[in-house]
């Protein structure tokens, strides 16, 4: 399963966009817990720590 970041945000900068990514990851994982999830950042050229803290960082901290 692949989540295309560009489908819901033009960049990976904000905490809100990071939270949206986290929701999408959790939703896909809930539906298919044994499937790998790929994050596709094609077309995203701006990144910020805030985005990753709210998405992937949160999941790592919560050990999901």
N, C-alpha and C positions, 0 to 999 in steps of 0.2 A: 504494500500500500504506500502511496506517495502523497505527501501534502505539498502542494505548490504554493509557496509563500506569496508569490505575486498575485494569486487569486484573491487575497484578502487585504493586502497592504502593498504600497509602492516601495516601501523600504523596511528595514529591520531596525528601527530606531526607538519606537515608543514602548512604554510599559503596556499600554492597551493592546498593541499589536502582539506583544509577547504573550499576554494573557489569552488572546484569541488563539494563538498557536497552541498554547497549553491545553485549552478546551478541546481543540481539534485532535490533538494527540491522545488525550484521555478518552475521548469519544471513540476513536478508532480502536484504541486498545481494549476498551470495554466490549466493543462488538466482536473483536477478533484477538483475544489475548495472546495467541501463539504466533501471530503474524508480525513480521518485521515492519517497521514504519520508516520510510525514507523521507527526509526533508529536502525539497528541491528549491535552492536559492537562485535559480537561473533568473537573470534580469534584475536581481537585487544588488545594488552597488553601494548602499549606505547601511552601516551596521552600528549598533551601540550596545554597550554592556547591559543597559537597562532592559533591552529587548530579550537578551539571552537569560538574564536573571529571572525575569518573569515567566519565561517558558521552560527552557531546558534546565536551568539552574534550580528552579522550583522543584521539578521532577526528580532531579538528582538528590536534592536535600530531603525530599519526602520518600526517597528510595523506591520510586515507582518503576 
